[in-house]
Amino acid sequence: FGEQLDQLVSKFPERMSVTIALSEVGSAKGVAKLHGSHRLWSERMTIVEGIVHEVVERLADRRGLRRIAYLGGPQVMVDATVRMLITKLRLAPSQIRFDKF
């Protein structure tokens, strides 16, 4: 889905950014070697390491709240991140989209 995400980010650069959070230590460096840097297809698509709900909280503090949050991953990760988005960042459940797999 990298190309599709890149097209959307390019089309809406002021309204959309993509951060890929990888919880396994060293995984971002491995992906960066494949792509030449921690940036993937565009300036607004970034790879970071860390527990997803902690990464989201940290980025939200730096970037401000977004209207809609999209996330996907294992059930435990999605549940923890949704909880944090609602309790700490005050997003309404209707502002959160997710896919558990």
Backbone hydrogen bonds, N-H to C=O, Kabsch-Sander energy under -0.5 kcal/mol:
donor,donor_aa,acceptor,acceptor_aa,energy
5,L,1,F,-2.6
6,D,2,G,-2.5
7,Q,3,E,-2.3
8,L,4,Q,-2.1
9,V,5,L,-2.9
10,S,6,D,-2.6
11,K,7,Q,-2.0
12,F,8,L,-2.2
15,R,12,F,-1.2
16,M,12,F,-1.5
18,V,44,R,-3.2
20,I,46,T,-3.5
21,A,19,T,-0.7
22,L,20,I,-0.6
22,L,48,V,-2.8
23,S,21,A,-0.5
27,S,24,E,-2.0
30,G,26,G,-1.7
31,V,27,S,-2.3
32,A,28,A,-2.7
33,K,29,K,-2.1
34,L,30,G,-1.3
35,H,31,V,-1.7
36,G,32,A,-1.9
37,S,32,A,-0.7
40,L,45,M,-2.0
45,M,42,S,-1.6
46,T,18,V,-2.4
46,T,44,R,-0.5
47,I,38,H,-1.8
48,V,20,I,-2.6
50,G,22,L,-1.9
54,E,51,I,-0.8
55,V,51,I,-2.4
56,V,52,V,-2.8
57,E,53,H,-1.8
58,R,54,E,-2.3
59,L,55,V,-2.7
60,A,56,V,-2.5
61,D,57,E,-1.9
62,R,58,R,-1.4
63,R,59,L,-3.1
64,G,60,A,-2.3
69,A,95,Q,-2.9
71,L,97,R,-1.8
73,G,99,D,-2.2
78,V,74,P,-2.6
79,D,75,Q,-3.0
80,A,76,V,-2.2
81,T,77,M,-2.3
82,V,78,V,-2.8
83,R,79,D,-2.3
84,M,80,A,-2.0
85,L,81,T,-2.6
86,I,82,V,-2.1
87,T,83,R,-3.0
88,K,84,M,-2.2
89,L,84,M,-1.6
91,L,85,L,-2.8
95,Q,92,A,-2.6
96,I,93,P,-1.6
97,R,69,A,-3.3
99,D,71,L,-1.5
101,F,73,G,-2.4
101,F,99,D,-0.5
